[in-house]
């Protein structure tokens, strides 16, 4: 039965080719997929199957060679760099295996960072804006269980705590979509469960979650699984 929620993402005959001639690599080969608001999807597949390329295109970090990518019925592949950047900053939160935190900043400063880079159409009092961002970042850190680590630097924190910071950073712009690329890849089993419980809670609150994983026990947290092989979807 088809999901009754609205379509958040639709890709139609999506293809991505790197190189040319003898060095040509078809990373994605005619992908068709619909993702609905509120979905929790795990993307699985062997290394080189195309899943990370697909995630980069969904996150507007890359563009397809051909085919369509619709985000809320808007043609993303026809956007320029600034327009794709706007989609990223307003609608998408990213969580990576390696955390991608700034080591010279503490937890709350890392969480705040995306909002300081975001273009703000309303130019107001900077100190007031900064105070509101700080308040919001602290609130989100408390939500992910790091209320007692707000001012700790990354070298003072465990891998699980760093991943919680990365999740909090992904949430600071109130995204419609979380893209998580191997979010438990560097974590032990107990910590992985804790991180997946956070994603489950976020999804229950209405955030669409798409995660890439090679771990089948992690994929089981999702509502559905999409399997990639040789640039094609072989199971969904």
N, C-alpha and C positions, 0 to 999 in steps of 0.2 A: 504494500500500500504506500502511495506517495506521501511524503511529508506534507502536512497541511500548512506549515509555515511558508513565508515568502522566500523566493529564490534570492540568496545573497550573492552567489557566484555561479556563473555558467561558462564553461569552456567548450568551444565547438571546433572540432578538427584541428586542435592545437598541435603545432609542430615546432620543434626547435632543432636547428642544425648548426653545428660548429665546424669551422674549417671548410675546405672545398677540395675537389678532386680526390686524390688517393687518401688525403688526410681527413676527409669529411666524416663527421660523427653525427648520427641522428640520435639526439638525446631524448626527444619526444616525437612520437610518430602517430599523429592523428588522434589526440586525446579528446574524448567527449565525457563531460561530467557535470552534474548539477550538485551544488551544495546549498542547503537551506539554512535560514536563520535559526540558530539554536542547535545545529548539528554538532556532534562530537565525533570526528573522523580520525582514524589512524591510517596512515599511509605506510605500507610495508614493501619490502623488496630488497633484493641483493644489492651490494655496492655496484654502482654504474647502471642501475635499472631505470634511472630518470626521475626518481622521487625528489631529490634535492633540487634539480633543475625546475621541476614543477612547482615546488614551494617558492623558489626564487621568483618565478613568474607571478604566482599568486600574490606575493608580497611586493610586487612592482619593482623588484630589484633587477629584473631582467625582462626582456621583451621577446615574444615568440617570433619565429621566422615567418610563420603563416598561421592562419586560423584566428579565432576570436576569443577574447577574454572579456567577459562582462562582469563588472562589479556593481551590484545594485542597478543593473540594466544600463550601465555606462560602459562604452567601449574603451577599455584601458589601453589596448594595444595602439590606439590612435592618439593617445595623449603625448604631450611633450614631457621633458624631464621635470619641469616645475609642477605640472599637473599630477604626475605620478608621485612626486614627493608629497604633494598635498594629501593624496589618498593614504599614503603611508602614515603621515603624521596625525591625521584626523580619524582614521578608521582601523588601523592595524597595529597590533602589538607583537613584538618578536621576542622569542626566548630561544637561546642557543645552547648547544652542548657545553661550549667553553665559557659560558656566562657573559663574556664580552663586557666586563665591568672595567671602569677606569681605576687603576690601582691607587692613584694619588688622591682619590676622593673617598669620603666615608659613605656609609650605606644611604643615608638620606640624600646626599649630594648626587649619588649615582641615579637614584630614582627621579630626582628633579630634572635631570639633564635634558630629556626630550622636550619638555615644555619651554626651556630657555632657547632651544633651537627653533621652535615652532614660530612661524610668522604670525603675528598678532595684529589683526585689523584694527583693534581698539587700543589706541595708544593712550595709556593712562599713567598713573603714578607708579613708577618702577618698584619702589620699596613696598607699596601695598600689594602689587602683583607678586613680588618675591615672597612676601609673608603668606599669601594665600597658597602659593605653590608649596612652600615648606609645610604648611598645615595639612595639605592634601597628601603629600608624600609620607608624612609621619603616620597619618591615618591608614594609608594603604600598607605600610610596613607593619603596623599593628595587626591588620587584617590577615597578613600572611605569617604571623607568629614571630615577628622580629621587633616587637616594641621595646625590648631590652637591649637591642643592638643598633639602635638608630645612628649613633655617632662612631661606630666601630669602622675601621678601614678593612678592606678586603683581606689583607694578610693576617688579620686577627679573627677570621671567620672560617668555618668549615665549608666544604663544597656544597652541602645542603643549604646552609645559610646564604651562601653566595647565589645559589639558584633562586632562593626566595626573593633576594634583592632584584634579580633579573626579572622575575615574574612581576614584582611590584613596579618596576620600571616600565614593563610592557603595559601595565594597567593605568599608568598616570594620565594617559590621554583618553580614557574611557572608550577603548576600542570596541568595534563591533565584532572583530575577529582577532583571535590569538593564533599565531603560527609558531609552533614549537618544533625545532629541529633537534632530534635526539636529546630531549631535555633531561633524561635520566642517565645518559651515556657515561657520565663520569661519577656516578653516585652509587653507594652501596644499596643493598636491597631494602633495608628499613627506610632509608632516606628517600629512595625512589617511590615507595608507597606513600610517604608523607607528601611528596611533591605532586603525585598523581591525585591525591585527595584534594589538593588545592585546585587543580584543573577541573576536577569533577564538580566541586562547589561553584566555581566560576561558571561552568556550563549550566548548572542548575539555576543560576541567577540570570541566565539569558545570553551569555557570551558564547559565540560560535568558536569552537576549538578544533584546529587541525594540527595533528602532530605526526612527524616522521619518526619511526622507530624500527629497530631490527629485533626488538625484544617482544616476543609474543605475549608474555604476561603483562607487559605495559599496554600493548594494543588492545587487550581485553577490557581495559577501562573505557574505551570508546564505544559508541553506539553502533558503529559500522566500520568496516575495514575495506580499504582500497589497495589492491596489490599491483605493483608495477613489475614488468619484466621486459627488458630490451626496448624500453621507451614506450611500451604499450600498457594499458590497463588489462590485466588478465582475470581479475576478479574484483567485484564490487557489490 
